[in-house]
Amino acid sequence: MPLHRKKRTYDRLKLHLPKQFCQLPKLPFPKDFPECPTKKQFIDYLESYAKHFEINPRFNECVQSARYDEICRLWRVKTVSSSGASRTEVEYICRWLVVATGENAETVVPEVEGLADFGGQVMHIFDYKSGEDIRGKRVLVVGCGNSGMEVSLDLFNHNALPSMVVRSSVHVLPREILGKSTFELAITMMKWLPLWLVDKLLLIIASEGKTLVLDIGALKKIRYGEIKFVPGIKKFSRSRVELFNGEILEIDSIILVTGYRSNVPSWLQPTGDADIWTPAYLVVVHNPLSWAYLERCMELKTLEIGLRLS
């Protein structure tokens, strides 16, 4: 697990959900933490959690392959780690393999005509830290989800001139409703109402669209024209972008908020003709909110866990 994982975040990042919905089993967030902890507070919490339960991740060690050995009925997981000029390969033998890498392993960079000829600064959100170094620049933010909204707001707050590419409509929810977290309100309603009705009630208070976004202040800037919405991209050329509506924008920088993809298929190997995702191959992929399962694992201490976070 490479150390850079905790650096793959921008400086102003905060949890969008209340801390009680994000804490790990057996150890809640400190009481003096705000409802939505900052990036540093969340990292401090994870590190204190690992220390408290004596969890010792193998940093800078990446899985090269993982396959189920049908003869011995065990998993064989090969990893490689590097330290300076040396390279170390290790094979782990285990009964259980828990794949907990999520969907955010590798950056997704779209293929857009002319992007290689743009000439200005192009970065993925993976590398974005702050708008401090882009002050006064005309920045095209490609992507309008929660990260796109937050980065655009951060750019505006650093006196940059952000334009956000929005190809389809979005649902925008306030982060709080009547002083309560929107997420908490939804969870509370789900105790008494069917999910379909909760969805409809939330849509009533949302700006129309398809993608769900929790607003943290960007919507107001958009309404005043301080963050601009632009349609889809047709092509790039040197220092400019042509949009599908024929408009041409002069821009200095591009930030690609275009998401990530899982890299599990590149190293998790099937065996024979069987489906690798069936229970026969003991790949346990659990919803991250299924804390009851994780608590049980911690109590039994019977699982050997192989992680690859890169």
N, C-alpha and C positions, 0 to 999 in steps of 0.2 A: 504494500500500500504506500505509494509515494507521498512524501510530505507535502507536495504542492497542492494536494487536495484541499487543504484548509485555506489555501491562498486563492482558490478559484472563486473569488467573491469580490464584489466592488465595496468600496469603503463605507458607503452610506447604508448598506444592506441591513435590514432588520427583519425579524420574523413577521410574516403577515398574519399569523394566527396567534391567539393567546397562548401563553407559555404552558398552561395546564394541558393543552392538547398536543404539545410537542415534547414533553418530558419523557424520559426513559423509565423503565420499571425500577421500583425500589428506591429511587432517589429523585425527588422533585427539584425543580429550580429553586435557588435561594429566594427567600421571601422578599428581600430588598431589590430583586430584579424587577424591572418594569414589566407591564403586561406583554409587550412585544420586545423581547431582548435584542440587543444590538449584535452585530457580527462578532465582536470581541467577547461579549458576554456568553454567547452561545458556544464559541470555541473553548472558552474557559470552563464552561459547564461540562462539555464533552471530555476535556482533559481531566477534570476532577472526577468525573464518573469512572473513567478508565483507571485512575489511580485508586479510587475507593474500592473497586471490585477486583483490583489487580489484573486488569485486562492489558495484555502486552502485545499490541499489534506488531507485525513484522513489516516495518516501513521500508520503502524503496525495494520491495520484492514483488515482482509481477509474475502472474501465472502465464505460462506458455501453452500448457495443455492440461486438460482434465478429462480422464476417460474412466469408465467403469469396467473393471476386470471381472468378467463373468466366471472365470475359473476360481479365483479366490474370493469373489463376491465382495470386493473392496474397491474404493476409488483410488486412482493413482493420479496425483496432481504434481506436475512439474513446474517449478518456478525458477526464475533467474534474478539475481541481484547484482548490482555493480557498486563498487567503492573504489574511486580513483581508477587505476588501470586494471584492477582485478575484477574478475567476473566469477560469481559463484552460482552453481546450479544445484538445486535440491529437489528431491522427490518425496512428497508426503503420501503416506498410505493411511486411509481413513475409511471408516464405515459409513459415515454420513458426510454429505457435502451440502452446505447451505450457500446458495448463490444470492448475495445481498448487495449487488453492485448497482442496482437501480437502472435508470435509463439515461444517465448523464455522463457516460464514459468518454465519448468522442464527439468533438464539435462537428456540427453540420454546416457546411459552407455551400450555399446554392451556386449553381452554374448560371451565371448571367453574362450575356454578351458584353464584351468590352471591359469587364472588371479588371483584367490583367493590364489593361492600357490606361487605367484611371490615373495613375501617377501620384496620387495623394496618399494619405494615411488610411489604411484599411485594417480594421481589427475585429476579431470576434469578441463577444461579450466575455468570453473566457479570460481575455487579457485586460479587460477594462477595470480600472481602479477608481478613477475620479475624473471629473471634468476640469480639474485644476490645470492640466497641460493643454486643454483645448479651448481656453478662454478666447472669446471673440471669433472663433471659427464657425463656419457654416457646416453643420454636421447632419448627415443623413442617417437616421436610425432605421434599420431594416428589421421590422418586427414590432408588433403592438400588443404583446401580452403584458403580464405583470412586470417583467424585466424591462421591456421596451418602454413602458410608461415611466418606470422609476428612473431609468437611465436618462430619458428625455428631460425629466424634472431636474435631475442632478446637473445635466448640461446647462439648462436654463439658469439654475442657481449659481453657476460658475460663469455666467455672462456669455455662454455660447449661443448659437442660433440653431436650435434643433428642428428638423423636419422628420416626421415619422411616417414610414410607409405603412399604409393600412389598405389591404386588398379586399377586405370584407368587414361587415359591421361587427361590433363587439358589445357584449353585455358588460356594463360598468356598474359595480356595486360599491356603495360607500363601505369603508372598513368598519365603521361603527353605525349603528342605528339606535337612536334614543339612548346613547351612552353605553350601549352594549356591542360587543364584537358581532359582526354579521355572521361569522362562522358559528359562534356560540349560540346565537339566536336560532340558526338553522338546526343545530344539534338538539336544542331544547324543543323546538317544534316537532322534530322527528320522533320524540318520545310519545307524542300525543296524536300526530297526524301522519297519514301515509306520505311516502316520499314524493309521489307525483304532485300532491297538493302543496307540499313545501316548495317544490320547484316552481310551481305556478305563482305562489305568493312572493317568492324572491324575484321572479321575473317582473312582477308588477312594479317593484321599486327599483328595477335596474333600467339603465339606458338600453335601448334595443340593440340586438346583435347576436352573434354566435359564440364568440370567445368570452369566457368569464374573466373579468379583471377586477381586482379590489383597488379602489381609488385611494391614493395617499396624498392627493393634492394636484396631480397632473391635469385632471379634468378641468379644473378652474383655469389653468394656463391655456388649455386648448380652446376653451370658450372665448377667452380674450385674445386669441390669435398669437399668443406668445410661444406656444408649441404648435407647429403647423402639421396638419394631416395632408398627406399626398397619396395619390393612387399608386397602383403597381408599377414596377420598373420595366421598361422596354429594353434599354441598353445603356451602358456606360461609355463614356469617351474621356479624353483627358480633362480632368477637373470639372466634369459635368455629368449629369444623368438625364436621360430622356424618359419621360413617363408615358404610360399608355394613353393618356389623354392628349398627348402631343406637347405638353409643357416641358421646357428644358430648364433645369436648375443648375446654377453654378455652386459647387460644393468643394469644401476643403478636406473633409474626412468622412469616412463611412464606418459605422459600427453595426456589425451583423449580429442581431439578436435573433438568431435563426435556430437555436436549440441544439440538442445533443442527441446522440443515439447510443444504444447499448452495444458493447463489443463482445458480449457473451458468445454469440455464434462463432467468433473467430478462434476461440480456444476450448469451448466445451464440445467434446467430440462424441458423435453418436457411435453406437456399437451395433454392428449387424444391421438388420432391417427394422429394428424397433424404434419407436418414437422416444427420443431422449428426454422428452418432457413428461413421460409417464411415471407413475410412482415406482415402477419396477427399477428405475434407474436412480431412485433415491435423491432426486434433485428437489430440494425443498425451496419453493419460491413463495414467500408469505407476504401478505399485505403488511406494509410497515406499521399499520395501526393495530396489528394483531399482537398486542403486548402480552396477552394471556399466554400465548404460545412461547414467547421469549422468556417470560417469567418462569414457566415450567422448565425450560431448558436450563436456566440458571440454577434452579433448585436441584435438578437431577445431575447437572454437570456431566452429561453423557455424550454431548455432541462435540465432535471435532469440526471446527469451522474453517473453511478455506475462503479467503476473500481476495478479490482483485479489484482495487479501486484505482483507476488511472484515467 
